[in-house]
Amino acid sequence: MPTITKLPSGNWRAQVRRKGGYASDSFKRRKDAEEWALATERCIDQGIAPKPRRKGSVRTFGSLIDLHLRDLHEVGKPVRRSKAAVMKALRLTLGGVHIPKLDRARLIEYGKKRARQGAGPATLAIDFSFIRTILSHAAAVHGIDVATEDVRLARIALTRLGLIGRSVERDRRPDPDELDDLIEHFESNPRQIIPMGRIIRFAVATALREEEICRIEWSDVNMKKKTVLVRDRKDPRNKEGNHQKVPLLNLTGYDAWQVVLEQRIITGGKGRVFPYNSRSAGTAFRRACKYLEIDDLHFHDLRHEATSRLFEAGLSIERVALVTGHKDWKMLKRYTHIKPEELHKLQKDKQLSLDEYISMLTSDAILEAGDQPASLASQGS
């Protein structure tokens, strides 16, 4: 039996699953959806591939992009800013290409052209991931004849040419002098409206991202427990509702709770804790780095610095995750760039034996003894 579902948009989605086949389409009227579903079932029973209702109007890759976006919107999952930007760029570059001409050679040519324009291996990997998603959606949901295999072959070719690959993980950590210079630069400038000095201190104390910091409401701050509820934290699996309570600590050289108290005096405890546009804060940070001749430092590197300092303070990996929001603890491995001089401090403070000191040089020292199962301990090595 076909499944007829009313969408948030008011349209009707008809889904047919029969003899291992699947087809779906959306209609403004339920009656049209039911008629299409019955006709599709008859086609499947007769061994005939069901033809999508929109097939005549879908001729170019740009039409497939529009179809994909429309379907996502109908089921209440519109694309967010980053994905929308990629879709817009694909429409400009490949949107006019007719579907039969979007073959392996054309895709390889597209990849080479994007590389010449400055697109890095990770950027091209994202492009091709979305191209494959769009084509697969058209084939699986609407039965449109597209060559998804050509995308795979083109990607293999571009990977072997070194034009597609993983992004290079940054390990840039600001020196204490660089942080001091930045904070002093902002706090000594009476024309600076955004309190970037406090934002920098808060970022290093909490490991929060720029947009997360500027999004916090005073209603999200628990003054008794000294925690803050960070809403919709970045998560590749859950785009919304990924809320997390983060403790406001004083373990990284900066006191998050003290910064909150300072902001409470300024804002009166109403609205947002930092009532500023995150993009404006990012622009101010970049300008300051340029003025102070601090090379290759991004605001997101402060999150890296905060996470590394939490490890250097002696927190176990699962406790660091409570602050940073990482659900996959393996992702924290790249943040454990503990400075060599920190081990000398630990040796002096704790009077470690030679064997204990050597063990500190291994990544297993990040985990507390006995806190994690053997399988997790092996991930940290």
TARA-V531590 format. One record per residue. N is the residue number from 1. PSI is psi in whole degrees, -180 to 180 (999 if undefined). Layout:
n = [N & N]
psi = [PSI & PSI]
//
This chain:
n = [1 & 2 & 3 & 4 & 5 & 6 & 7 & 8 & 9 & 10 & 11 & 12 & 13 & 14 & 15 & 16 & 17 & 18 & 19 & 20 & 21 & 22 & 23 & 24 & 25 & 26 & 27 & 28 & 29 & 30 & 31 & 32 & 33 & 34 & 35 & 36 & 37 & 38 & 39 & 40 & 41 & 42 & 43 & 44 & 45 & 46 & 47 & 48 & 49 & 50 & 51 & 52 & 53 & 54 & 55 & 56 & 57 & 58 & 59 & 60 & 61 & 62 & 63 & 64 & 65 & 66 & 67 & 68 & 69 & 70 & 71 & 72 & 73 & 74 & 75 & 76 & 77 & 78 & 79 & 80 & 81 & 82 & 83 & 84 & 85 & 86 & 87 & 88 & 89 & 90 & 91 & 92 & 93 & 94 & 95 & 96 & 97 & 98 & 99 & 100 & 101 & 102 & 103 & 104 & 105 & 106 & 107 & 108 & 109 & 110 & 111 & 112 & 113 & 114 & 115 & 116 & 117 & 118 & 119 & 120 & 121 & 122 & 123 & 124 & 125 & 126 & 127 & 128 & 129 & 130 & 131 & 132 & 133 & 134 & 135 & 136 & 137 & 138 & 139 & 140 & 141 & 142 & 143 & 144 & 145 & 146 & 147 & 148 & 149 & 150 & 151 & 152 & 153 & 154 & 155 & 156 & 157 & 158 & 159 & 160 & 161 & 162 & 163 & 164 & 165 & 166 & 167 & 168 & 169 & 170 & 171 & 172 & 173 & 174 & 175 & 176 & 177 & 178 & 179 & 180 & 181 & 182 & 183 & 184 & 185 & 186 & 187 & 188 & 189 & 190 & 191 & 192 & 193 & 194 & 195 & 196 & 197 & 198 & 199 & 200 & 201 & 202 & 203 & 204 & 205 & 206 & 207 & 208 & 209 & 210 & 211 & 212 & 213 & 214 & 215 & 216 & 217 & 218 & 219 & 220 & 221 & 222 & 223 & 224 & 225 & 226 & 227 & 228 & 229 & 230 & 231 & 232 & 233 & 234 & 235 & 236 & 237 & 238 & 239 & 240 & 241 & 242 & 243 & 244 & 245 & 246 & 247 & 248 & 249 & 250 & 251 & 252 & 253 & 254 & 255 & 256 & 257 & 258 & 259 & 260 & 261 & 262 & 263 & 264 & 265 & 266 & 267 & 268 & 269 & 270 & 271 & 272 & 273 & 274 & 275 & 276 & 277 & 278 & 279 & 280 & 281 & 282 & 283 & 284 & 285 & 286 & 287 & 288 & 289 & 290 & 291 & 292 & 293 & 294 & 295 & 296 & 297 & 298 & 299 & 300 & 301 & 302 & 303 & 304 & 305 & 306 & 307 & 308 & 309 & 310 & 311 & 312 & 313 & 314 & 315 & 316 & 317 & 318 & 319 & 320 & 321 & 322 & 323 & 324 & 325 & 326 & 327 & 328 & 329 & 330 & 331 & 332 & 333 & 334 & 335 & 336 & 337 & 338 & 339 & 340 & 341 & 342 & 343 & 344 & 345 & 346 & 347 & 348 & 349 & 350 & 351 & 352 & 353 & 354 & 355 & 356 & 357 & 358 & 359 & 360 & 361 & 362 & 363 & 364 & 365 & 366 & 367 & 368 & 369 & 370 & 371 & 372 & 373 & 374 & 375 & 376 & 377 & 378 & 379 & 380 & 381]
psi = [139 & 156 & 124 & 120 & 136 & 127 & 161 & -27 & -12 & -13 & 174 & 129 & 124 & 130 & 132 & 122 & 114 & 128 & 42 & -4 & 160 & 139 & 150 & 158 & 164 & 149 & 157 & -30 & 142 & -38 & -42 & -38 & -43 & -42 & -42 & -41 & -43 & -41 & -37 & -41 & -40 & -40 & -44 & -42 & -33 & 2 & 20 & 134 & 127 & 139 & 131 & 146 & -31 & 2 & -36 & -29 & -9 & 101 & -28 & 166 & -34 & -36 & -36 & -38 & -47 & -40 & -43 & -47 & -39 & -41 & -41 & -40 & -38 & -33 & 13 & 27 & 62 & 151 & 152 & -177 & -47 & -45 & -37 & -36 & -41 & -44 & -40 & -42 & -40 & -38 & -37 & -36 & -39 & -2 & -33 & -3 & 129 & 144 & -46 & -24 & -3 & 68 & -176 & -46 & -42 & -38 & -39 & -42 & -42 & -45 & -42 & -41 & -43 & -37 & -40 & -29 & -5 & 2 & 130 & 173 & -40 & -38 & -44 & -35 & -40 & -44 & -49 & -28 & -42 & -37 & -46 & -39 & -44 & -46 & -41 & -38 & -44 & -40 & -44 & -42 & -37 & 0 & 23 & 136 & 105 & 159 & 80 & -26 & -32 & -33 & -44 & -44 & -41 & -38 & -41 & -45 & -45 & -31 & -43 & -25 & -5 & 14 & -17 & 135 & -174 & 156 & 151 & 123 & 128 & 141 & 24 & 122 & 133 & 143 & 154 & -36 & -36 & -42 & -42 & -42 & -42 & -46 & -44 & -39 & -45 & -43 & -17 & 1 & 105 & -15 & -5 & 112 & -47 & 127 & 70 & -29 & -46 & -36 & -40 & -46 & -41 & -38 & -44 & -26 & -28 & -15 & 21 & 151 & 162 & -49 & -29 & -40 & -46 & 0 & -11 & 130 & 153 & -27 & -15 & -7 & 125 & 104 & -24 & -44 & -5 & 51 & 164 & 139 & 112 & 116 & 144 & 52 & 148 & 129 & 126 & -19 & -42 & 111 & -25 & 154 & 11 & 69 & 149 & 136 & 128 & 128 & 142 & 98 & 170 & 66 & -7 & 8 & -11 & 142 & 108 & -40 & -38 & -40 & -40 & -42 & -38 & -43 & -29 & -37 & -40 & -43 & -12 & 13 & 25 & 147 & -134 & 150 & -45 & 89 & 66 & 158 & 128 & -32 & -38 & -38 & -40 & -40 & -43 & -38 & -45 & -40 & -39 & -42 & -41 & -43 & -41 & 0 & 41 & 114 & 136 & 48 & 124 & 156 & -35 & -21 & -21 & -32 & -42 & -45 & -44 & -45 & -43 & -39 & -33 & -39 & -42 & -24 & -7 & 6 & 145 & 167 & -36 & -27 & -35 & -39 & -29 & -26 & -47 & -24 & 7 & 123 & -28 & 106 & -22 & -28 & -23 & -13 & -37 & -13 & -2 & 47 & 71 & 132 & 140 & -36 & -23 & -31 & -34 & -39 & -43 & -39 & -39 & -42 & -38 & -2 & 55 & 147 & 169 & -43 & -41 & -38 & -42 & -40 & -27 & -21 & -9 & 155 & -14 & -20 & -14 & -35 & 141 & 139 & 125 & -5 & -30 & 153 & 163 & -35 & -37 & -39 & -35 & -26 & -31 & -13 & 999]
//
